[in-house]
Amino acid sequence: MNNNCKHYFDIHQNVNEFFFTSDNLAFFKDADARNHAGNLKDKAVTKVTREEVNAWWAGAGPEQVAAAEKELEDATAEQTKAQEAVDALPKTTTAAKKAPVMRALNDAKARVNAAQVALEEAKELMGTEKEEAPKDLEIVITEEDLVNNPDLVTDGVKVGETVHIPVDAIITDPVELANARVSTAQAAYDAAVTGGNEEEITTTKKALTVAKMQAGKAAKKASK
């Protein structure tokens, strides 16, 4: 699978197929691709559909990363060769004769850029597959929690109740983590208030109050 493919489909959201020539250029029409291919040593034209590209990238892993790295290597070599061709042009070269050489260099640069994007996306997708979404923090309320935090009683929190605090970041420092959870819980509560859903408001208010309680505990423990 040509690693430029995804880049082209990402740019042209309304296009469902491209025709690629052996020098990795994409064309909207088969006829245009074949006209260009007629000037190449390898005259092959390959049709690639959006569905095929999506299927390829859906399982992004070592194979896709390796293919992307190979494409970037080939694209860089092509750019170097194209640049050498431009540098070798005599100063007396006419604009008409210089144009196709410069066009080849620009095409090579575009290929390198597309290959770099493809490689970054392949690595990102592979990493995403391995990472698990952070889980909410579950806090079971104790009698001591209610005694030391009157706001919990005000919010209707009861002993033994499990309150879920959303986790929005992976932080190793306990205090920073607790504060991050407060910020996330605050944002969830604010959104619930804006939405006007009473059940969501009650749930997120409890989570916010408990998050603040946990932040206080973390700060107190860190100060010892």
ZAVOVO-579176 format. One record per residue (C-alpha): residue number from 1; residue in three letters; x, y, z. Coordinates in steps of 0.25 Angstrom, whole numbers, m for minus. Layout:
ZAVOVO-579176
+-----+------+-------+-------+-------+
!  nr ! rest !     X !     Y !     Z !
+-----+------+-------+-------+-------+
! NUM !  ALA !     X !     Y !     Z !
...
+-----+------+-------+-------+-------+
END
This chain:
ZAVOVO-579176
+-----+------+-------+-------+-------+
!  nr ! rest !     X !     Y !     Z !
+-----+------+-------+-------+-------+
!   1 !  MET !     0 !     0 !     0 !
!   2 !  ASN !     6 !    14 !    m4 !
!   3 !  ASN !     8 !    22 !     9 !
!   4 !  ASN !     4 !    35 !     1 !
!   5 !  CYS !   m10 !    29 !    m1 !
!   6 !  LYS !   m16 !    33 !    13 !
!   7 !  HIS !   m10 !    47 !    12 !
!   8 !  TYR !   m17 !    49 !    m2 !
!   9 !  PHE !   m30 !    44 !     3 !
!  10 !  ASP !   m29 !    52 !    16 !
!  11 !  ILE !   m27 !    65 !     8 !
!  12 !  HIS !   m38 !    61 !    m3 !
!  13 !  GLN !   m50 !    57 !     6 !
!  14 !  ASN !   m60 !    56 !    m5 !
!  15 !  VAL !   m51 !    47 !   m14 !
!  16 !  ASN !   m53 !    32 !   m12 !
!  17 !  GLU !   m42 !    27 !   m22 !
!  18 !  PHE !   m28 !    31 !   m28 !
!  19 !  PHE !   m20 !    26 !   m39 !
!  20 !  PHE !    m5 !    25 !   m35 !
!  21 !  THR !     7 !    24 !   m45 !
!  22 !  SER !    20 !    17 !   m42 !
!  23 !  ASP !    26 !    30 !   m38 !
!  24 !  ASN !    16 !    31 !   m27 !
!  25 !  LEU !     8 !    43 !   m33 !
!  26 !  ALA !    m7 !    42 !   m31 !
!  27 !  PHE !   m18 !    46 !   m41 !
!  28 !  PHE !   m33 !    47 !   m41 !
!  29 !  LYS !   m35 !    41 !   m54 !
!  30 !  ASP !   m29 !    28 !   m60 !
!  31 !  ALA !   m27 !    34 !   m73 !
!  32 !  ASP !   m18 !    45 !   m67 !
!  33 !  ALA !   m10 !    35 !   m59 !
!  34 !  ARG !    m8 !    27 !   m72 !
!  35 !  ASN !    m3 !    39 !   m80 !
!  36 !  HIS !     7 !    42 !   m69 !
!  37 !  ALA !    11 !    28 !   m68 !
!  38 !  GLY !    14 !    28 !   m83 !
!  39 !  ASN !    27 !    36 !   m80 !
!  40 !  LEU !    32 !    27 !   m69 !
!  41 !  LYS !    40 !    14 !   m70 !
!  42 !  ASP !    30 !     7 !   m61 !
!  43 !  LYS !    16 !    10 !   m68 !
!  44 !  ALA !     8 !     3 !   m57 !
!  45 !  VAL !    m4 !    10 !   m52 !
!  46 !  THR !   m11 !     6 !   m39 !
!  47 !  LYS !   m25 !     9 !   m35 !
!  48 !  VAL !   m26 !    11 !   m20 !
!  49 !  THR !   m40 !    13 !   m13 !
!  50 !  ARG !   m43 !    20 !     1 !
!  51 !  GLU !   m48 !     7 !     6 !
!  52 !  GLU !   m35 !     0 !     3 !
!  53 !  VAL !   m27 !    11 !    10 !
!  54 !  ASN !   m36 !    11 !    22 !
!  55 !  ALA !   m35 !    m4 !    24 !
!  56 !  TRP !   m20 !    m4 !    23 !
!  57 !  TRP !   m19 !     7 !    33 !
!  58 !  ALA !   m29 !     1 !    43 !
!  59 !  GLY !   m19 !    m9 !    47 !
!  60 !  ALA !    m7 !     0 !    48 !
!  61 !  GLY !     5 !    m7 !    54 !
!  62 !  PRO !    19 !   m11 !    51 !
!  63 !  GLU !    16 !   m14 !    37 !
!  64 !  GLN !    10 !     0 !    34 !
!  65 !  VAL !    21 !     7 !    41 !
!  66 !  ALA !    32 !    m1 !    33 !
!  67 !  ALA !    25 !     2 !    20 !
!  68 !  ALA !    24 !    17 !    24 !
!  69 !  GLU !    39 !    17 !    27 !
!  70 !  LYS !    42 !    11 !    14 !
!  71 !  GLU !    34 !    21 !     7 !
!  72 !  LEU !    41 !    32 !    14 !
!  73 !  GLU !    54 !    26 !    10 !
!  74 !  ASP !    51 !    25 !    m4 !
!  75 !  ALA !    44 !    39 !    m5 !
!  76 !  THR !    56 !    45 !     1 !
!  77 !  ALA !    65 !    38 !    m9 !
!  78 !  GLU !    56 !    43 !   m20 !
!  79 !  GLN !    57 !    57 !   m15 !
!  80 !  THR !    72 !    57 !   m14 !
!  81 !  LYS !    73 !    52 !   m28 !
!  82 !  ALA !    63 !    63 !   m33 !
!  83 !  GLN !    71 !    73 !   m26 !
!  84 !  GLU !    84 !    69 !   m32 !
!  85 !  ALA !    77 !    70 !   m46 !
!  86 !  VAL !    73 !    84 !   m43 !
!  87 !  ASP !    87 !    88 !   m38 !
!  88 !  ALA !    93 !    82 !   m51 !
!  89 !  LEU !    86 !    91 !   m60 !
!  90 !  PRO !    94 !   101 !   m67 !
!  91 !  LYS !    92 !   115 !   m64 !
!  92 !  THR !    88 !   117 !   m78 !
!  93 !  THR !    76 !   107 !   m78 !
!  94 !  THR !    63 !   113 !   m83 !
!  95 !  ALA !    51 !   114 !   m74 !
!  96 !  ALA !    44 !   104 !   m83 !
!  97 !  LYS !    55 !    94 !   m81 !
!  98 !  LYS !    56 !    97 !   m66 !
!  99 !  ALA !    41 !    95 !   m63 !
! 100 !  PRO !    40 !    80 !   m64 !
! 101 !  VAL !    53 !    78 !   m55 !
! 102 !  MET !    47 !    88 !   m45 !
! 103 !  ARG !    34 !    81 !   m46 !
! 104 !  ALA !    40 !    68 !   m43 !
! 105 !  LEU !    47 !    74 !   m31 !
! 106 !  ASN !    34 !    80 !   m25 !
! 107 !  ASP !    27 !    66 !   m27 !
! 108 !  ALA !    39 !    60 !   m20 !
! 109 !  LYS !    38 !    69 !    m8 !
! 110 !  ALA !    22 !    67 !    m7 !
! 111 !  ARG !    25 !    52 !    m7 !
! 112 !  VAL !    35 !    54 !     5 !
! 113 !  ASN !    25 !    63 !    12 !
! 114 !  ALA !    14 !    52 !    10 !
! 115 !  ALA !    23 !    41 !    14 !
! 116 !  GLN !    27 !    48 !    27 !
! 117 !  VAL !    12 !    50 !    31 !
! 118 !  ALA !     9 !    36 !    28 !
! 119 !  LEU !    20 !    31 !    37 !
! 120 !  GLU !    16 !    40 !    48 !
! 121 !  GLU !     1 !    35 !    47 !
! 122 !  ALA !     6 !    21 !    46 !
! 123 !  LYS !    14 !    22 !    59 !
! 124 !  GLU !     3 !    30 !    66 !
! 125 !  LEU !    m8 !    19 !    62 !
! 126 !  MET !     1 !     8 !    66 !
! 127 !  GLY !     3 !    14 !    80 !
! 128 !  THR !   m12 !    17 !    81 !
! 129 !  GLU !   m15 !     3 !    80 !
! 130 !  LYS !    m5 !    m1 !    91 !
! 131 !  GLU !   m10 !    10 !   101 !
! 132 !  GLU !   m22 !     7 !   109 !
! 133 !  ALA !   m32 !    18 !   112 !
! 134 !  PRO !   m30 !    23 !   127 !
! 135 !  LYS !   m40 !    18 !   136 !
! 136 !  ASP !   m49 !    26 !   146 !
! 137 !  LEU !   m44 !    27 !   160 !
! 138 !  GLU !   m54 !    19 !   169 !
! 139 !  ILE !   m56 !    25 !   183 !
! 140 !  VAL !   m64 !    17 !   194 !
! 141 !  ILE !   m69 !    27 !   204 !
! 142 !  THR !   m66 !    24 !   219 !
! 143 !  GLU !   m72 !    30 !   231 !
! 144 !  GLU !   m59 !    38 !   234 !
! 145 !  ASP !   m61 !    44 !   220 !
! 146 !  LEU !   m74 !    50 !   224 !
! 147 !  VAL !   m70 !    54 !   238 !
! 148 !  ASN !   m58 !    62 !   232 !
! 149 !  ASN !   m65 !    67 !   219 !
! 150 !  PRO !   m79 !    73 !   222 !
! 151 !  ASP !   m80 !    76 !   208 !
! 152 !  LEU !   m82 !    62 !   205 !
! 153 !  VAL !   m94 !    61 !   214 !
! 154 !  THR !  m100 !    74 !   207 !
! 155 !  ASP !   m98 !    67 !   193 !
! 156 !  GLY !  m106 !    55 !   198 !
! 157 !  VAL !   m94 !    45 !   198 !
! 158 !  LYS !   m95 !    33 !   207 !
! 159 !  VAL !   m86 !    24 !   214 !
! 160 !  GLY !   m83 !    12 !   205 !
! 161 !  GLU !   m86 !    20 !   193 !
! 162 !  THR !   m76 !    18 !   181 !
! 163 !  VAL !   m73 !    31 !   174 !
! 164 !  HIS !   m66 !    31 !   161 !
! 165 !  ILE !   m56 !    43 !   158 !
! 166 !  PRO !   m52 !    44 !   143 !
! 167 !  VAL !   m38 !    43 !   140 !
! 168 !  ASP !   m33 !    53 !   129 !
! 169 !  ALA !   m18 !    51 !   130 !
! 170 !  ILE !    m7 !    41 !   134 !
! 171 !  ILE !     1 !    48 !   145 !
! 172 !  THR !    11 !    42 !   155 !
! 173 !  ASP !    11 !    52 !   166 !
! 174 !  PRO !    m1 !    49 !   175 !
! 175 !  VAL !    m4 !    64 !   178 !
! 176 !  GLU !    m3 !    68 !   163 !
! 177 !  LEU !   m12 !    56 !   160 !
! 178 !  ALA !   m22 !    59 !   171 !
! 179 !  ASN !   m23 !    74 !   166 !
! 180 !  ALA !   m24 !    69 !   151 !
! 181 !  ARG !   m36 !    61 !   156 !
! 182 !  VAL !   m42 !    73 !   162 !
! 183 !  SER !   m41 !    81 !   150 !
! 184 !  THR !   m47 !    70 !   141 !
! 185 !  ALA !   m58 !    68 !   151 !
! 186 !  GLN !   m61 !    83 !   151 !
! 187 !  ALA !   m61 !    83 !   136 !
! 188 !  ALA !   m71 !    72 !   136 !
! 189 !  TYR !   m80 !    78 !   147 !
! 190 !  ASP !   m80 !    92 !   139 !
! 191 !  ALA !   m84 !    84 !   127 !
! 192 !  ALA !   m95 !    78 !   134 !
! 193 !  VAL !  m100 !    91 !   140 !
! 194 !  THR !  m100 !    97 !   126 !
! 195 !  GLY !  m107 !    85 !   120 !
! 196 !  GLY !  m118 !    86 !   131 !
! 197 !  ASN !  m119 !    71 !   133 !
! 198 !  GLU !  m122 !    69 !   148 !
! 199 !  GLU !  m117 !    55 !   149 !
! 200 !  GLU !  m104 !    59 !   143 !
! 201 !  ILE !  m103 !    71 !   152 !
! 202 !  THR !  m105 !    63 !   164 !
! 203 !  THR !   m95 !    52 !   160 !
! 204 !  THR !   m84 !    61 !   155 !
! 205 !  LYS !   m86 !    70 !   168 !
! 206 !  LYS !   m83 !    58 !   176 !
! 207 !  ALA !   m71 !    55 !   168 !
! 208 !  LEU !   m66 !    69 !   169 !
! 209 !  THR !   m67 !    69 !   184 !
! 210 !  VAL !   m60 !    56 !   186 !
! 211 !  ALA !   m49 !    60 !   177 !
! 212 !  LYS !   m47 !    72 !   185 !
! 213 !  MET !   m47 !    63 !   198 !
! 214 !  GLN !   m36 !    54 !   191 !
! 215 !  ALA !   m28 !    66 !   187 !
! 216 !  GLY !   m28 !    71 !   202 !
! 217 !  LYS !   m24 !    57 !   206 !
! 218 !  ALA !   m12 !    56 !   196 !
! 219 !  ALA !    m7 !    70 !   200 !
! 220 !  LYS !    m8 !    67 !   215 !
! 221 !  LYS !     0 !    54 !   213 !
! 222 !  ALA !    10 !    61 !   204 !
! 223 !  SER !    13 !    72 !   215 !
! 224 !  LYS !    16 !    61 !   225 !
+-----+------+-------+-------+-------+
END
